[in-house]
Amino acid sequence: MKKPIILLLAAVVILPMVVRPAIATEIWIFAIFGLGLNLLLGYTGLLSFGQSTFFGSAAYVAGWLLKQYGINAFLALGIGVGVGAASAALVGYLCVQRSGLYFIMLTFALNQLFYFIAYQWTSVTGGEDGMPGVPRPALAGIDFTNPLVYYALVAVLFLASLWIMKRIVESPLGRILQAIRENPVRAEAVGYDVPRFKLLAFVIGGAFSGLAGVLYAMLFGIVPLEAIGFVFSGNVLFATLIGGSGSLYGPVIGSFVFIWLSESVSTLWARWPLLLGVAFVVVVMFFRGGVVEAWTRFWSWRSSKQKN
Amino acid sequence: MALLETKELTKAFGALTAVNAVSLDVEAGSLHSIIGPNGAGKTTLFNLLTGTFPPTSGRILLDGRDITGTPAARVAHLGLARSYQRTTVFPAFSLLDNVWVAAFATGKSWRGLIWRKTGRYPEVGERARQALADVGLLAKADVPAREISHGEQRQLELAIALAAGPRVLLLDEPAAGLSPDETRKMVSLVRTLKGRYTIVLIEHKIDIIMSVSDRISVMYFGSLIAEGTPEEIQRNAEVRRAYLGGVAA
């Protein structure tokens, strides 16, 4: 087995012993969310500022079905993936018609549209109060209300998601998306329908976001209104950029840094987002590839020093 | 028989008619050059042929089939590949990946598109390597495109077009910005491709054109003003006045 996989498995085992299981669980959920965004951001070169649209939509729909009809947990996850993909297909179809700043503003505007639907539709979503009472149904005799058991479920789903994403980025599709990032004009000229491939990236990213959304709703037993808000879209973007959008593992590391900072430092210091701001500035100024790049640069610097 | 034909092809941008009623016959297997001063409409003609934008009027026929208005991504699948005047490659990719992307696009099938590993398409990989070998860049297959010289980028530009395995190769000033030495290399490269592909060549450098072309069409302010063999073009008084005047005299 390769080094990153061993490190990841170790992290999955050790994490719940170091931090509260709820935080550990949230880290992997956020990592799944980040993986979906990074297919757009890192691989296709599309800055989507509206990923919470898919996260939140899936959380509301699956959460509501769980609450009202007591559906099976795996069915809920499947529905979440479907809702995430479908909402991304809708939003993506409109957004891929434009590029650059207009593209970013469209993802943001459509995010706001979904947010206000959730805000107004209080009979279902609970508006500002959120949608409480999302259960974590037992399955095949396994009781997911135990935080550690639920953690194990999320960790397994995260590892599966990571593996699937790894296969996708190493497939022809992954290379075509990167070609579109590198040079959309040439990608079109050699025979790829660029808007359609961008849409496909949206749909896959949306499916990952949807899975994360349902897991999030089941983790906290509530779908808060923020889950579909633009701050959430910004958070996953920050986390991915800090971790490193250029690599597969970047969003995983970013999610770890982001959630850990927000959950542990925020109790000590109310102005913790300031730290995040500093981290963001450092990344943009010096390490465009985020933590992953800082890490590889550190190691190549050390090995070159040892040679001398 | 003409493999690629245009009939009264016209493109107007507002009041400017960039391409004006151009009728062109490119014989299968020939090297057909298009010359003309800057702004004559040569690159616009290429953009029309490859579907970058649709013509205002007129028709484009490939092997007798009307392909007018076919979008760029589809045109590539019909067997038309182009290179660009300004280098248009994938900078972060290795040279092999640059041509691999083009080879895959027009490959036999896209099965396994989102799941199979890129290394498991042997015929695509073979075609990509062949394209690099054809332009003499196989030794640098693993080097990122942004790290090679301008001259080599021009060769890569050509390799991407070759990797598609096209029926018609449209080359837009392949020697643009090259030193005399690099230009000689590029000319001999184009010569090796002659006969293997039907080639339409845009070029500024008259000596190149005269030495490699089977036929030459001369464009001037959007219109074709002459067509013929290199000898005929050199003798043509109108062409000398419009274009060759100061250059070849």
Interface residues (C-beta under 8 A of the other chain):
Chain A: R167 I168 E170 S171 P172 L173 G174 R175 I176 Q178 A179 E182 N183 V185 R186 A187 E188 A189 V190 G191 Y192 D193 V194 L200 I204
Chain B: T50 T52 P71 A72 A73 R74 A76 H77 A81 R82 Y84 T88 V89 F90 P91 A92 F93 D97 W100 V101 A102 F104 A105 T106 W110 G112 L113 I114 W115 R116 K117 T118 Y121 I160 A164
